[in-house]
């Protein structure tokens, strides 16, 4: 007899049992993002979030002097550290730190740069961070509303100094939602790094102190020793409104500050 679109022979208890288990457990509902499970879940979207949770930690901090971005890089043996880039420039005044699948991140970064240029051509002013966050989330949402493609398995922290000279920090998740933050963590170390930031964050900190705060949170989130090879840092100062990536020497200065009284 026909049952919910499936033809199940009356004598086939094995098929019937398999079908019932299928309906109760939710197995098979992850085959498409256009299918909800009986309890209202989209499993493919949850898998994309899990991909972000397994990614290396990225941190963004907003203070009155600007915005900083700090990420941990996972370097394979014999791999050139500078070839791994988790912090990227979108426009002169805006940058992003990512966690998750880097191939997905590169595609969304391309989309963000195109949006920044088209915004300038249309309005003759730099693109606000929220416009970039919304555009990226629109792209992500397209892949959660139909079959034939998987969601983007990447989260992004977007920092900028907007045209009104106000620092901005937004986080986009894999399913196409964004929020504004004062300090944010994405990736594997979210819980421990987030607790550290909650206890120690202050908007009155200088940019240098904000970098030290983010590095302290990163140390809480990782079991590895931090070095210029596996850490990436960028800042966008309010004074210049220019995205700047720190050099290896500058990163080493923050990771291994000189001891008091020691001559350099």
N, C-alpha and C positions, 0 to 999 in steps of 0.2 A: 504494500500500500504506500502511496506517496506521503511523506512526512517532511514538512517544511522544505519542500523543493528537492529532497533526496529520495531516491527510490530504494526502499529497504525491503527485501524479501521477508515475508512473515516468519519464515523458518530460520532466518539468520540471526540468532541471538548475539553472535560475535559482532556483527556490523552494528546492531542496535546498541550494544554495550559501548562500543567505540564512539558512536554518535552521542550518546548521553554524556560520557566522560568529556568529550569535546565541548559540549555545551556548558557543562558545569565548571570545568577547569579554566576555560578561556583559551586553551591551546588552539592555535590556528588563527586567532584574532590579530596576531602580529604580522600577518602576511601583507597588510596594506594599511596605510595611514587613514584611509577613508572608512575603516571599519571600527566601530566602537565595540568593546566587550560588554557583556551584560551588566557589569557594574560601572560602566561609563568610562573606562580607561582606553587610551590609545597606546598600545604596547610599543609600537615603533618609536613614538616620541619619547617614551620612558627609556628605551634603549639608547637614544641619542643623548639624553641627560646622563646616563650611566657612562657613556664615552667621555663626557666632560669630567665627571667625577674621577675617572682614572687618569686624567691628564695631569701634567706637572702644574704646580701652583703658580698663579699670577695674582698680583695685588695692585690695587690703585688707591691712592690717598689724595684727598682734596684738602688744601689749607688756604688761608687767605693770600699767601704769596704765589699760589699756582697749584699745579697738579703733578704728581709723580706716578710712574708706572714701574713696577719691579716684577720680574719673572724668574722662575727657575728653569734651566734648560737641562734636558736629559741628553747627555753626550755618550755616544757609543765609542768603544775602543777604536783608536786610530781615526776617529772622525775629526774633521776640522771644526773647532768650536764656533768660529765666525760664520760658518755656513748654516748654522741653526739660528733662525730669527723668529722670536716670539713677540717682539715689540716692533711695530711698524708705523711709519708715518703715513697719514692719510692726506693731510694738507699741511701748510706751514705751521698752523696753530693747533693741529689736532693729531692725536695718535691713538693707537690701540694695542692692548695686550690680550693674548688669546690663550685658551686652554681647550684641549680636545684634539680633533683630527686636523692636522696642519694643512692638508690638501683642501679641506673645506674652508679653512681660514683664509687661504690665499685667494680662493674664488670670491669670497665675500669682501676681502680687502680690495680686490679689483673693482667690484661693484661700488664700494664706498668711495673710491678715488674718482670714478666716473661721475658719481652723484655730486661730489665736491666741485668738480670742474663745471658741470652743467648748472649748478646753483650759482656759481660766479658769473657765468655767461648770461644767466637770466636776470639776476638781481644786482650784480656788480658789487657784491659784498661777500666776505668769507662765510662759508656754510656753518650754521650752529651745530653743536654736537648732537642735540636732540633730533635734528633733521637726519643726520647720519644714522643714529640709533633706530629711528623709525623706518628708514629706508632698508636697513639691514634686516630688521624684524619683518618687514613686508616680504622680503625675499625668502626668509626662513619659513614664514607662514604659508607661502605657496606650496611648500613641500610637506605640509601636514594636512592639506585639504583635498587631496586626490591621490589616486593610485599611480603606480608606475615609477615612483621615485622614493628614496628614503629621506628623512629629515637631515638637516645639517648637524653633524655631531661636534659642534663647537660653540663655546660661549666667548663673549668678547667684552672687555672693559674699555670704554671709550672715554678719553680725557681731552679737554680742550680749554683754551681761553677764548670765549666768544667775543663777538664784535663789541659788546657792551662792557668789556673788560671784566667779566665775571667768570671764574673757573667753573667748569662743569665736569661731572663724572657720571657715566651711565653704564649699566650692565645689560647685555642682551643674552637671553637664554636660547637653547636650541629650537624651541617651539614658536618663537616669534614674539616674545614679551620683553619689555625693557623697563627698567626702573632707574631713578636717580639715587646716588649714594654720596656720602661723605667719605667713606672708606669701604672697599669691597674686596672680596677674595673669591676666586673661582679655581676649580681644580681639586686635586686630591686632598690638599691640606686645609680645606675650607673651615672645618670645625675648630681645630686648634689655632690656626692663624686668626680666624674671626674672633675668638675669645680674647686673644692677645690684643687685637686692635680695639675691642670694646673697652678693655681696661685702661689702655694707654693713649687713646686718640684724643687730640685737641686740635681744633681748627686754628688756634693761635700759633702753632708750631711753625718754624721756618721750613723752607724747602729741604735744607740739609737734615734737619731733625725729622722731617717726614720720611726721608729716605732711610734714616736709621731706624725709625719706627717700622717701616715696611720690611727691612732686613731682619729686624727682631722677630716679626711675625713669621717671616719665611723660615727662620731657624727653628721656630716652634713647630712648623709644619713638615720639616724634612729631617731625615736622619743622616743626611750627607753633610760633609763639610762644604761650606760655600766658598767659591773662588771666582775669579774673573772669567774662568772658562765656563762655569755653569750658572752664572747670574747675568741678567741683562737689566739695565736701568735706563730710564728716560725721564726727562722733566720738561715741563712747559711753564716757565716763569711768567708771572703776571707782568713783570717789568718789560719783557721783550716780546711776549706772545709768540714765541718761536719754539717749535718742537726740537729738543736736543737729546741725542743719545750719548750717554757717558762713555768715555774711552776706558780701555782696560786699566790704565793707570789710575783714573779717577775712581773706578769701582774698587780697586785694591785699597785705595785710601779709606773708603768707607768700611770695607771688610776688615782691614787691619790698621786702625788708626794709630798714629804715633803715640808712644807713652809719654805722659807729662814729664817735661824736663829733658827729654831726649832730643838732641840736635839732629836735624835732617840734612 
